[in-house]
Amino acid sequence: MPRFSLPNSASLAALAPVALALTIATAAPAQAPDPARAPVQTLDDGLIAIMKGGQKLGFSGRAAQIAPVVDRAFDLPLMTRLAVGLPWVKATPAERTALQAAFRKLTINEYARNFDDWSGQAFAIDPKVDARGGDRLVKTTLTTPREAPVSIAYRVHQVGADWKISDVYFKNAISQLTTRRADFEAILAKGGPTALVSHINTLADKR
């Protein structure tokens, strides 16, 4: 029968540096999170915060709290231009400013209206970020106890040193910008930017 003997303490001490070196050499380097996930994480954290504030904050309180989060996370000027489409080119500077302000208000108020209470909801960001040309697609899942999870994806792009959200996909498929552009098109055709500003503000003021 083969015999096995344990190494003495001196042998173990001599082998320790070798074992440590092998461990360092073979250990896989830790992978840093993709920076494109940052605006989505910012938005998710902000939404959880206003949900937990709930009725105590009230609508106006939730809107005030989520507003700076929306400004940091979204490229609102780009999203406004894309939602308006070709009529943006002919709009005056004053009309463009009014459209951007209305679009920002709508984005903020929709979050304040739709995320008004917390009952255990949580967001999970997929660590795998997909490339879309120079842009990235960040996928998330919103879970609520005893309800089916909801998939939400965000198209993000780089603005200087930061990443910003430029579109939102409900169930990873339905583009928010495409939906808005379809809604805005008929209004722009009939009444131009002034009519669209009024329409967007009406949507934003819904409770």
Secondary structure per residue as TSV (DSSP state, phi and psi in degrees):
chain	resnum	aa	ss	phi	psi
A	1	M	-	360.0	132.3
A	2	P	-	-62.3	146.8
A	3	R	-	-111.6	137.3
A	4	F	-	-121.4	133.6
A	5	S	-	-119.0	142.1
A	6	L	-	-75.8	141.1
A	7	P	-	-67.5	146.9
A	8	N	-	-75.8	173.2
A	9	S	H	-62.8	-33.9
A	10	A	H	-65.7	-42.2
A	11	S	H	-63.3	-41.8
A	12	L	H	-62.4	-40.7
A	13	A	H	-63.3	-37.8
A	14	A	H	-69.9	-33.1
A	15	L	H	-82.1	-19.6
A	16	A	H	-56.6	-47.4
A	17	P	H	-61.7	-35.4
A	18	V	H	-66.1	-44.9
A	19	A	H	-63.1	-40.1
A	20	L	H	-64.4	-41.5
A	21	A	H	-63.7	-41.1
A	22	L	H	-64.8	-38.5
A	23	T	H	-64.0	-44.4
A	24	I	H	-64.5	-40.4
A	25	A	H	-67.7	-34.6
A	26	T	H	-96.3	-11.6
A	27	A	S	-68.6	136.1
A	28	A	-	-75.0	135.6
A	29	P	-	-65.4	142.2
A	30	A	-	-69.0	135.9
A	31	Q	-	-94.4	124.7
A	32	A	-	-72.4	146.1
A	33	P	-	-60.1	144.7
A	34	D	-	-63.5	126.4
A	35	P	G	-62.2	-18.4
A	36	A	G	-65.6	-17.1
A	37	R	G	-78.1	-14.6
A	38	A	H	-58.1	-49.2
A	39	P	H	-65.6	-30.8
A	40	V	H	-69.5	-41.2
A	41	Q	H	-62.4	-41.7
A	42	T	H	-59.4	-45.7
A	43	L	H	-65.6	-46.3
A	44	D	H	-58.0	-45.8
A	45	D	H	-62.4	-40.6
A	46	G	H	-66.1	-38.3
A	47	L	H	-69.0	-40.3
A	48	I	H	-61.6	-39.7
A	49	A	H	-63.4	-44.2
A	50	I	H	-73.9	-29.1
A	51	M	H	-64.6	-41.6
A	52	K	H	-69.3	-28.3
A	53	G	H	-70.4	-35.9
A	54	G	H	47.3	-134.9
A	55	Q	H	-68.7	-24.0
A	56	K	H	-62.5	-40.5
A	57	L	H	-72.8	-36.0
A	58	G	H	76.3	169.9
A	59	F	H	-59.3	-49.5
A	60	S	H	-64.7	-35.5
A	61	G	H	-67.5	-41.7
A	62	R	H	-65.6	-40.6
A	63	A	H	-62.8	-43.8
A	64	A	H	-64.1	-35.9
A	65	Q	H	-75.7	-35.8
A	66	I	H	-85.1	-16.7
A	67	A	H	-55.8	-51.7
A	68	P	H	-66.4	-27.2
A	69	V	H	-66.8	-44.6
A	70	V	H	-60.9	-42.7
A	71	D	H	-62.4	-37.2
A	72	R	H	-75.3	-38.0
A	73	A	H	-84.7	-31.4
A	74	F	B	-107.7	148.8
A	75	D	-	-92.8	77.5
A	76	L	H	-63.2	-39.5
A	77	P	H	-59.4	-43.8
A	78	L	H	-65.5	-43.7
A	79	M	H	-63.1	-36.5
A	80	T	H	-64.1	-46.3
A	81	R	H	-61.0	-43.1
A	82	L	H	-68.3	-36.2
A	83	A	H	-70.5	-35.2
A	84	V	H	-75.9	-37.8
A	85	G	-	80.5	-148.5
A	86	L	T	-58.8	-36.4
A	87	P	H	-56.5	-19.1
A	88	W	H	-59.4	-35.3
A	89	V	H	-61.7	-37.3
A	90	K	H	-90.5	-7.0
A	91	A	S	-70.0	145.8
A	92	T	-	-76.3	163.1
A	93	P	H	-54.7	-40.4
A	94	A	H	-65.2	-40.1
A	95	E	H	-65.8	-40.1
A	96	R	H	-64.2	-42.2
A	97	T	H	-61.7	-42.7
A	98	A	H	-66.8	-38.5
A	99	L	H	-64.8	-43.6
A	100	Q	H	-64.3	-41.3
A	101	A	H	-64.2	-41.5
A	102	A	H	-67.4	-40.6
A	103	F	H	-65.5	-40.5
A	104	R	H	-62.0	-46.1
A	105	K	H	-59.8	-43.0
A	106	L	H	-61.7	-45.3
A	107	T	H	-61.3	-46.8
A	108	I	H	-64.1	-48.1
A	109	N	H	-67.8	-33.4
A	110	E	H	-64.6	-40.7
A	111	Y	H	-66.7	-41.7
A	112	A	H	-64.3	-33.6
A	113	R	H	-78.2	-42.0
A	114	N	H	-85.2	-22.8
A	115	F	S	-114.2	69.2
A	116	D	-	-106.7	0.2
A	117	D	-	-157.6	146.6
A	118	W	-	-115.1	126.8
A	119	S	S	-135.9	43.9
A	120	G	S	96.4	10.6
A	121	Q	-	-64.4	151.2
A	122	A	E	-151.3	149.4
A	123	F	E	-107.8	142.2
A	124	A	E	-128.2	125.0
A	125	I	E	-95.7	129.2
A	126	D	-	-65.1	125.3
A	127	P	S	-65.0	-21.5
A	128	K	-	-85.0	119.7
A	129	V	-	-106.8	127.4
A	130	D	E	-91.4	143.2
A	131	A	E	-84.0	140.4
A	132	R	E	-133.1	77.7
A	133	G	T	66.1	-125.1
A	134	G	T	-84.2	-8.5
A	135	D	E	-92.2	176.4
A	136	R	E	-131.8	153.3
A	137	L	E	-117.2	117.3
A	138	V	E	-107.5	121.9
A	139	K	E	-101.9	140.1
A	140	T	E	-133.1	165.6
A	141	T	E	-132.5	128.8
A	142	L	E	-100.0	120.5
A	143	T	E	-112.1	140.3
A	144	T	-	-131.3	131.3
A	145	P	T	-51.7	133.9
A	146	R	T	65.5	18.4
A	147	E	S	-130.7	158.2
A	148	A	-	-68.9	140.2
A	149	P	-	-65.3	151.8
A	150	V	E	-116.4	127.8
A	151	S	E	-92.1	130.4
A	152	I	E	-134.1	128.5
A	153	A	E	-116.0	150.3
A	154	Y	E	-126.6	128.8
A	155	R	E	-87.8	127.5
A	156	V	E	-126.8	152.9
A	157	H	E	-142.8	164.4
A	158	Q	E	-88.3	132.3
A	159	V	E	-124.8	100.4
A	160	G	T	64.6	-124.7
A	161	A	T	-90.4	-4.9
A	162	D	E	-106.5	163.9
A	163	W	E	-111.0	140.6
A	164	K	E	-132.6	148.0
A	165	I	E	-78.5	134.4
A	166	S	E	-119.1	-10.7
A	167	D	E	-163.1	155.4
A	168	V	E	-125.1	134.4
A	169	Y	E	-117.6	111.5
A	170	F	E	-75.0	133.2
A	171	K	T	55.8	30.3
A	172	N	T	62.0	14.8
A	173	A	T	-137.7	-38.2
A	174	I	E	-89.9	110.8
A	175	S	E	-75.0	125.3
A	176	Q	H	-63.6	-40.7
A	177	L	H	-65.9	-40.1
A	178	T	H	-62.5	-42.3
A	179	T	H	-63.5	-44.3
A	180	R	H	-66.0	-42.0
A	181	R	H	-61.6	-39.7
A	182	A	H	-64.3	-38.1
A	183	D	H	-69.7	-38.4
A	184	F	H	-78.0	-26.1
A	185	E	H	-58.0	-50.1
A	186	A	H	-65.3	-37.0
A	187	I	H	-67.2	-42.3
A	188	L	H	-63.0	-39.4
A	189	A	H	-64.5	-34.2
A	190	K	H	-87.1	-43.1
A	191	G	H	-126.2	-0.1
A	192	G	H	72.3	-170.0
A	193	P	H	-57.7	-36.2
A	194	T	H	-61.8	-44.1
A	195	A	H	-65.0	-37.1
A	196	L	H	-68.4	-39.9
A	197	V	H	-58.9	-44.6
A	198	S	H	-62.5	-41.7
A	199	H	H	-63.6	-46.1
A	200	I	H	-64.1	-41.9
A	201	N	H	-65.1	-35.3
A	202	T	H	-63.9	-43.4
A	203	L	H	-62.3	-40.3
A	204	A	H	-66.7	-31.1
A	205	D	T	-86.1	-2.9
A	206	K	-	-64.5	143.4
A	207	R	-	-116.1	360.0
